[in-house]
Amino acid sequence: MVDRIADIWGTRTPFARGQRWPVRVDQVLAEGLQESDVERWVQSACVLCSNGCGVDIAVKDNTMVGVRGRAVDIVNHGRLGPKGLFASWQGVSNRDRLTRPLVRENGRLVESDWDTAMGRLVSRSRTLLQDKGPLSHGFYTSGQLFLEEYYALAVLGKAGLGTPHMDGNTRLCTATAGAAMKESFGSDGQPGSYVDIDECDAIFLYGHNMAETQTVLWSRVLDRLAGPDRPKVVCVDPRQTDVARHADVHLAVRPGTNLALMHGLIREVITQGWIDEEYIAAHTLGFEDLQAQIESWTPQAVAAECGVTADEVIEAARIFGTSERVLSTVLQGFYQSSQATASACQVNNLHLLRGMIGKPGCGILQMNGQPTAQNTRETGADGDLPGFRNWENPEHIQQLAELWDVDPLVIPHWAPPTHAMQIFRYVEQGSIEFLWISATNPAVSLPQLPRIRDILETEGLFLVVQDMYLTETAQYADVVLPAAAWGEKTGTFTNVNRTVHLSEQAVDPPGEARSDLEIFLDYAGRMDFRTRSDTPLLDWEGPEDGFNAWRECTRGRPCDYTGITYDRLRGGSGIPWPCNEDHLDGTVRLYQDGVFSTDPDYSETYGHDLATGATVGPTNYRAMAPDGRAIFKTAPYQGSHENPDQDYPYRYSTGRTVYHFHTRTKTDRAAQLHRAAPDAWVEMSAADAAELGVVEGDVVRVESPRGHLEAPVRVGHVRNGTVFAPFHYGYWDTQDPSGTNSQSRHRAANELTLTEWDPVSKQPVYKVAAVRVTKIADATGPSPAPTTTASRPVRDGRVPATVGGAAGEVQETISPVDPPAVATKEERS
């Protein structure tokens, strides 16, 4: 048994480049149970990070009692991370689950029934549609529902109501991933695969704390690092994460300076001649424009702007330029910072310069932050058009109109889809009067929380919240709909590297809770949305009907699912799209032939100016004649939206901890994870703490021009001049859970963040704000920060180690033989 709270990544199983990653099956059961007590195991996949690990759910007496990793799965080869082990079934099996609808009476939420709740919802929706039209409606969803649920939401919003006001909280975590791939390659969809970890000889992680955000994927990297031909590691992060501790080069940049760094790396690779001129000539456009933009960014200029050394920049560029096979991964450090899309596109540019795309070990993973974020983008639940269609292309609108049998004029395409921050702005202004929020908690997760709380209280707003628990957001609602959780419903979802999994229903939901799909179908039926043939717009009877409808929607598109069925997903592994007649086993890597999705009649976008966000437009795009070539794109470096000054001298950055997911709705209800990270903290460097006269555990007030938080200090390994805070902590578990300013202590990191976003992806800037720090109380003990991760203290031994004890123990079974063949011929080879 292994303590998987103290030992996050578990036992090492080293392997060499080109070998298969060995199987290690992780398993945990409810206390007192043995494997022989389990009545049945139900196939599923984990939804507590974006990795998408295959998992089996243990069931006894119609109750989920444990989980184990699936040995045959292409993603995890049997492994699970701490959140999957300890918060999958435990996080949804809590006494405070919502089991009946709630409606607001005399200012208070009271229990009701489905007919009453849906009747109020539908009545308000119909009245607003009649009086003010579809622009009165907005939808804000999640990155944690199933594909079939997102597609139902997209259809009822686009073809039933006709509103462009639809987005997901994926706007906060992964919008830049999709935007960067669309700008460079013409379409969303990860070019690379997790299998590239097995094949590469260098790994670059750009703003990606993989060790905490995708723990199983980091286990795969650790096993390569422990093998006989260790790949080089380059880490870009202002904190000394576990990734940085294993790195050959750690570029601890100032938050907000990513684009300057990337321009410098590209300039050095070009200057040293480490480029593939034949590939560039045959498969790309815009090389000369890129050269002109990066010319001034010498290693010395980068060092001055980013706060790293010129030698570090040169060495990182040398590793990229001279390695045979490089894998790049990107996440929130780039996505939630200034000029996010431009910075992420430079990662694509580096790979295009060397022709390192579509080949084993040469992957690009513009990572997601959530388990089903990919599906929001594919299905259009983020506001885009389903199947990676282009809203500026009339033929793509016509395709959807014929597929759904509706008038093409109903489908909103006269302007770009409305992004999340604009949706809330429209609520603030009063034009959106009906807002439906599903499976997300903006009262904690959106920037500038004092403003968001005011918006949720807007007079005249009819707020619907669909969730498992009474979150901070749900407490503002007019109607609260109790939703079924993972394990209580059936559906599919797609992870970062395009792998589609099936999650089967294991148990019944509690009380009267319903799946999100059932709720959306009920709304569509009560609203009587109909086709031109006068048939119900959504006539599905269950999730498999929804999946089959989605398959047809993807036919001929980059994310082609037509070769995937529920039956094909049962019993084995996930399958990576595209999967069709030409790719019967799925597709491990995209663009192996050097042909990209940039043809004007096929592309998902005509592109944007990365500095302003202005669209290129169909005429200019066609004039470029991309013809299947990738596009080098960048923008002049502009710096941060907000910089430190005399009043606010520190840079403020938010992020995650390994033990929690989002606003802790599930993870803090798991005892093991709560004990590991029970409360909020802020991190400062030893030098900054000494200058302020602050020691470990002292309570400080961190304040920006927008708000403040109060928390104990962890004197840790963040770069000087930077203050870090985890964003998970809100107020639902405090004595005053109202989410209003009356709580005794502000501890939500987003009290301080600013309402700014990237001009292309519209992703908010969480990584850069100016703050000041004031000590308000002496320490009564160390801060509650974990000691096992990037938050470990400077002085080890002075703070009790984070351990799980018996409660955190997990059975690990390492296979002495190769795992069964899984998923695709390419990986089996």
C-alpha angles and dihedrals in degrees: 000000000000127000099235093186092059094031101042099178098038131213118351121244103185121207138173131242111285094019124112117260106253121245120254116172114208117200137176128178132189114278113284096016127118126202089255089062092063111103096196143349118227123203117242143130131242119264101189099095136007095266095091100215118192111244140175120219118221113222130193125166091354089302129114106241106167151344139229132187119253110246093202096053118116092216107052108007088219102318129125132187128232094267092049092047098045108024106034100088095003092057093057100038098076131133092235096060114134108251103167134036117265127213130188115252121175090345096310132099111240133178117267140155134270097256092053094044096045091041091058092045095049093043092055092043093052093046093051092046090053097043103034109010134233095312087074089070128079133177127200116183142168147257091237107067123095125267093250090054093050092048092051089051092048093050096047091046099045103031101024105039100013096221124150090198099102130118142139137227083257081087085074098049114022113012090107091055091060093040094052094050092047092051095048104032105021095247144046118258131105112263093205140053139221085248087073088075086067093051107036130096095200133034123198117194113193113196088331120131091191091168090070105022099046104019097172092050089051088051087058090051091047090053090053090047089052091050130092098268105042114199119228116255127211118186128193108196136120090224129066096245124174086262089057091049090059094042127114087206124024113192102195095189127184108261110263098028100093096116093054090052093049092049088053094050091049092048092052093048091050095043092052092050095243093143136106103236094183092054091046092051095046103039111025146059132206103035093139092051090052092050092053094051097050100040097101095050102095118168088259093052090049091049092053095049101037101038096239129110126267089233091057091052092048093048094048090050090048091054091050094043099047104034116105095221125019127187117198126196126186133190146151099325086070100027098052096043136083116298090008100171093044090051094047091048089059089064088056089046093055091054093046091051090059097035088241102149132103092019130109110275093009100095134146116210112186088190130221124224097213136052097245101023089117090060095054088058095043097048098040097246086130090060097266121114118273119261094026092289122165116246089207093056112087092200090059090051089050091051091057093044090055092043092052095033094233136126108275089225089067092062108085109239105131092101138008116292114272112259123221099259091050091049090058090045089056089051088051091051093046101243094110107059099163117057122176115194119188128190098340138095112218092168085077106019104049122084124261096023098194087064093045092053089053090050093051088053093050111144111247096022115130104208123196118189122189114192148123097248138030096264127184087265095048090058089069094051131114090206127022118196118201110229131202116244137223109299091028097077141031127247147115134256139184125225132209098285093048095261113152118213133186119225112197125206109259103177140006119271116252120268113327097338114139134199116262088244092056090050094051092046090049091053092048091050095047090048088050094224106187140184127238086264088058094246124129111281091222109031096161118138096198147344097290090058088052092049092050090050089051092050090059091048090057097049109131094001127114091258094053111175097170093113094052123088135168089251092054090051094050120097099003137051137306119278123225117226142264089069116162142115090305094046106033095168095041128254124282097190133020128221097025088147093050091245112129132196095256101111105126093232092050107031123109092223143015089221138242143247100262093213099051105017092235113152119248090218130215097278097053092040093054090047088060088061094211092177096183096320124130118243127231106221135175143139137221112278111256105172129223128335090231127023132189118269138171094288097041105028102169134073112235124210133176131205148139140291123218094241099057140052123211112310094351093251089145107011098056089054088064108086095214094054094042091054091049094054109008102162146011126283139170127226128223132171120255091248094051092045092051092049090053093043091243126144133189111300098014110140115240137184112228111197136185128178087270106046147317145243132205121214144138118273125246107202096214149138104297116127118268114274093026129106117198128198130178111239099213100089121095133144111271092103097046127093088256104045096167094111090226129120090267094083113117096237129023107224104154110113091215093065083088107036123105134242099244130118144186111275094231109032094029088220112156121247107245099153100065130053135128116246143166126218127216127180111233104170142016120251120270090186139329121312117270092246117127119255096210102072144033086311095064114133125256091237107054113203094033091083124054111254120251107249137161100207115193090335090063098046120124132185112238119193114191114202115230091205137051115282121252117277109274143190109331141028090227094060092042089057 
